[in-house]
């Protein structure tokens, strides 16, 4: 029977808790990003998370910062923060713009198998056949649900494009179509590369975290990752000349409230729970359970009246839940 101290299924429950936290994070950062931009949100959320983690660590360990971590932990967890927070998140948020949310989310479904592959290569983790089947069901169900949820938006966009072509002359429409195809092809490949970078960043961040963390406190380890990620964004802001945009963003009180909510459920609680998960179970299994966020968000967006979900979305959710159940069987 699989056992994860200090309680049975602690790793699996932590991974599902991470997925639930990322539901709140996604909604909060979406609202904040529309007001001040995703790059600014990324930096501000990490700075906020440093404060939250310092307070939590002071209460639980008596140390506001991870000064007791070994050089080994500092090195690998810092690399993990740069790979996951800076490289991975930067690629993912850009992929949302270039490729669209549906295909970007589908690309992120590659994170669990990539995590399993990296875990086997760097950590010697081996998945059982049942774990492999559970991962396939979970990731496949998530991909099915995402694809189904986005079809009405795709159809609406296609209709608008078609209407625009009809309005012009036939020759103009053909020329515009050829130009659009060339542009779309280039953007599509760029978007695929960015989506792959996002998935690789998430998978690599988890595996490198496990490599550096060992038995160290997961929330203190998260703080090291967040500090490194923040340093990465400081460099990006300097290179891109974005510091002049920060004062107006900080003055936007609604955006700061949304960012604070996202910081609590994201780089503080969500990422902390993700490290609890990878500390106790195989990285690929943990990543598969964390990938259920798009399924968990379905009832929330339906309740808020933002979307209607068809039978494909429901069936995809059922398949994903079956995969989760298989991963959690003793």
C-alpha positions in Angstrom: 0.0 0.0 0.0 1.3 3.4 -0.9 1.9 5.5 2.2 3.0 9.2 2.3 4.0 10.4 5.8 2.8 12.1 7.9 -0.6 10.9 6.6 -1.8 8.6 3.9 -2.2 10.3 0.6 -0.8 13.5 1.9 1.1 14.0 -1.4 -1.9 13.3 -3.6 -4.2 15.6 -1.5 -1.5 18.4 -1.6 -1.4 18.1 -5.4 -5.2 18.4 -5.6 -5.1 21.3 -3.2 -2.6 22.9 -5.5 -5.0 22.5 -8.4 -7.8 24.1 -6.4 -5.6 27.0 -5.4 -4.7 27.6 -9.0 -8.4 28.0 -9.8 -8.5 31.0 -7.5 -5.2 32.2 -8.9 -6.3 32.0 -12.5 -9.4 34.1 -11.9 -7.6 36.7 -9.8 -4.6 37.1 -12.1 -6.9 37.2 -15.2 -8.7 40.2 -13.6 -5.5 41.9 -12.5 -3.7 41.2 -15.8 -6.4 43.0 -17.8 -5.8 46.1 -15.7 -2.0 46.3 -15.4 -0.5 43.6 -17.7 0.6 40.1 -17.0 4.4 40.9 -16.7 3.7 43.4 -14.0 1.3 41.0 -12.2 4.0 38.4 -12.2 6.6 40.6 -10.5 4.1 42.1 -7.9 2.7 38.7 -7.0 6.1 37.3 -6.3 7.1 40.3 -4.1 3.8 39.9 -2.2 4.5 36.1 -1.8 7.9 36.8 -0.2 6.1 38.7 2.5 3.5 36.0 3.0 6.1 33.3 3.2 8.3 35.3 5.6 5.3 35.7 8.0 4.3 32.0 7.7 7.9 30.8 8.2 8.3 33.1 11.2 5.2 31.6 12.8 6.0 27.9 12.0 9.8 27.8 12.1 10.9 31.0 13.9 12.9 32.1 10.9 11.6 34.7 8.5 14.0 33.6 5.7 15.5 30.2 4.8 18.9 31.0 6.3 19.1 27.4 7.5 19.0 25.9 4.0 22.1 24.1 2.7 24.1 25.5 -0.3 22.8 22.4 -2.2 19.2 23.5 -1.5 19.9 27.1 -2.3 21.5 26.3 -5.7 18.9 23.8 -7.0 15.9 25.6 -5.6 17.1 28.9 -7.1 17.5 27.3 -10.5 14.1 25.8 -10.0 12.6 29.3 -9.4 14.3 30.7 -12.5 13.1 27.8 -14.6 9.6 27.7 -13.2 8.6 31.2 -12.3 10.7 33.3 -14.7 11.2 31.1 -17.9 8.1 28.9 -17.6 5.6 31.5 -16.6 7.0 34.1 -19.1 6.6 31.5 -21.9 3.1 30.5 -20.8 1.7 34.1 -20.5 3.1 35.0 -23.9 1.7 31.8 -25.4 -1.8 32.8 -24.2 -1.4 36.0 -26.3 0.2 34.3 -29.4 -1.5 30.9 -29.4 -4.7 31.5 -27.5 -5.9 30.1 -24.2 -7.3 26.8 -25.5 -4.2 25.6 -27.4 -1.9 27.0 -24.7 -3.8 25.0 -22.0 -3.6 21.9 -24.2 0.2 22.4 -24.5 0.5 22.6 -20.8 -1.0 19.1 -20.7 2.5 18.1 -21.7 3.8 19.1 -18.3 3.0 15.8 -16.5 4.7 13.5 -19.0 7.6 15.8 -19.2 7.8 15.8 -15.4 7.7 12.0 -15.4 10.5 11.9 -18.0 12.6 14.4 -16.1 11.9 12.6 -12.8 13.1 9.3 -14.3 16.2 10.9 -15.8 17.3 13.1 -12.8 15.8 11.4 -9.8 15.5 7.8 -10.9 11.7 7.8 -10.3 9.8 4.8 -11.9 6.0 4.8 -12.4 3.9 1.7 -12.0 1.6 0.7 -14.9 -1.4 1.8 -12.9 0.2 5.2 -12.3 0.9 5.5 -16.0 -2.7 4.7 -16.9 -4.0 7.2 -14.3 -1.8 9.9 -15.7 -3.1 9.2 -19.3 -6.7 9.3 -18.1 -6.2 12.5 -16.1 -4.3 14.4 -18.7 -6.5 13.1 -21.5 -9.7 14.1 -19.7 -8.3 17.6 -19.0 -7.4 18.1 -22.6 -10.8 16.9 -23.7 -12.6 19.3 -21.3 -10.4 22.2 -22.4 -11.0 21.5 -26.1 -14.8 21.2 -25.6 -15.1 24.4 -23.6 -13.4 26.5 -26.3 -15.3 25.3 -29.4 -18.0 28.0 -29.3 -15.4 30.8 -29.1 -13.5 29.3 -32.0 -16.7 29.0 -34.1 -17.6 32.6 -33.4 -14.2 33.8 -34.4 -14.3 31.8 -37.6 -17.7 33.3 -38.4 -16.3 36.8 -38.0 -13.4 36.1 -40.3 -15.7 34.6 -42.9 -18.0 37.6 -42.7 -15.0 39.9 -43.2 -13.9 38.1 -46.3 -17.4 38.3 -47.8 -17.5 42.0 -47.3 -14.5 42.6 -49.6 -13.8 41.7 -53.2 -13.0 38.2 -54.1 -9.4 39.1 -55.1 -8.8 41.1 -51.9 -10.2 38.2 -49.9 -7.9 35.7 -51.5 -4.8 37.9 -51.0 -5.8 38.7 -47.4 -6.3 35.0 -46.9 -2.9 34.1 -48.1 -1.3 36.8 -46.0 -3.3 35.7 -43.0 -2.3 32.1 -43.5 1.4 33.0 -43.7 1.1 35.2 -40.6 -1.0 32.6 -38.7 1.5 29.8 -39.6 4.4 31.8 -38.2 2.5 32.8 -35.1 1.3 29.2 -34.6 4.8 27.8 -34.6 6.0 30.6 -32.2 3.0 29.8 -30.0 3.7 26.1 -30.0 7.4 26.8 -29.0 6.2 29.2 -26.2 3.6 26.6 -25.0 6.3 23.9 -25.0 8.5 26.3 -23.0 5.8 26.8 -20.5 5.2 23.1 -20.0 8.9 22.4 -19.8 9.3 25.2 -17.3 6.6 23.9 -15.0 7.9 20.3 -15.3 11.5 21.3 -14.8 10.7 23.6 -11.9 9.0 20.7 -10.0 11.7 18.2 -10.7 14.5 20.6 -9.7 12.6 21.6 -6.6 12.5 17.9 -5.5 16.2 17.6 -6.4 17.1 20.5 -4.1 14.5 20.1 -1.4 15.0 16.6 0.0 13.6 16.7 3.5 13.7 20.5 3.8 10.6 22.4 4.7 8.4 22.8 1.6 7.3 26.4 2.3 10.9 27.5 3.1 11.9 25.9 -0.1 9.1 27.8 -1.9 10.5 31.0 -0.5 13.9 30.3 -2.1 12.2 29.6 -5.4 10.2 32.8 -5.2 13.3 34.9 -4.3 15.1 33.5 -7.4 12.0 34.1 -9.6 11.7 37.7 -8.3 15.4 38.3 -9.1 14.7 37.0 -12.6 11.9 39.4 -13.1 14.0 42.3 -11.8 16.4 41.5 -14.6 13.6 41.3 -17.2 12.1 44.6 -16.1 15.5 46.3 -16.3 16.2 44.9 -19.8 12.7 45.8 -21.1 12.6 49.2 -19.4 9.3 48.4 -17.7 10.1 50.0 -14.3 8.3 53.2 -15.4 5.1 51.3 -15.6 5.2 50.1 -12.1 4.0 53.2 -10.2 0.7 53.4 -12.1 0.2 49.7 -11.6 0.7 49.9 -7.9 -1.7 52.8 -7.7 -4.5 50.6 -9.2 -6.2 49.4 -6.1 -8.5 46.9 -7.7 -5.6 45.3 -9.5 -3.6 45.2 -6.3 -6.5 43.5 -4.5 -6.8 40.9 -7.3 -3.0 40.4 -7.3 -2.9 39.9 -3.5 -5.6 37.2 -3.7 -3.6 35.5 -6.5 -0.4 35.8 -4.6 -1.9 34.1 -1.6 -3.4 31.2 -3.5 -0.5 31.0 -6.1 3.1 31.4 -5.2 2.4 31.2 -1.4 -0.2 28.4 -0.7 -0.4 26.8 -4.2 3.3 26.4 -4.8 3.9 25.5 -1.2 1.4 22.6 -1.5 3.0 21.6 -4.9 6.3 21.1 -3.1 4.6 19.1 -0.3 3.2 16.9 -3.2 6.5 16.3 -5.0 8.3 15.7 -1.7 6.0 12.7 -1.0 5.0 11.2 -4.4 6.5 10.8 -7.9 6.8 14.0 -9.8 4.8 12.9 -12.8 1.9 11.7 -10.6 1.9 15.1 -8.7 2.0 17.0 -12.0 -1.0 15.0 -13.3 -3.1 15.8 -10.3 -2.1 19.5 -10.4 -3.2 19.5 -14.1 -6.8 19.1 -13.1 -7.2 22.9 -12.6 -9.0 23.4 -15.9 -11.6 20.7 -14.8 -12.0 22.2 -11.4 -12.6 25.6 -12.8 -15.5 24.5 -14.9 -18.2 24.6 -12.2 -16.8 28.0 -11.0 -17.1 29.7 -14.4 -20.5 28.1 -14.9 -21.7 29.3 -11.5 -20.4 32.8 -12.3 -22.2 32.7 -15.6 -19.1 33.1 -17.8 -19.4 30.0 -19.8 -21.7 27.2 -20.9 -20.2 23.7 -20.8 -21.3 21.0 -23.3 -21.4 17.3 -22.8 -17.8 16.9 -24.1 -16.6 19.1 -21.2 -18.6 17.1 -18.7 -17.3 13.8 -20.1 -13.8 15.1 -20.1 -14.1 16.0 -16.5 -15.5 12.5 -15.7 -12.5 10.9 -17.4 -10.1 13.2 -15.5 -11.7 12.4 -12.2 -11.5 8.6 -13.0 -7.7 9.1 -13.6 -7.4 10.9 -10.3 -9.2 8.1 -8.5 -6.9 5.6 -10.1 -3.8 7.5 -9.0 -5.2 7.6 -5.4 -6.1 3.9 -5.1 -4.0 2.1 -2.4 
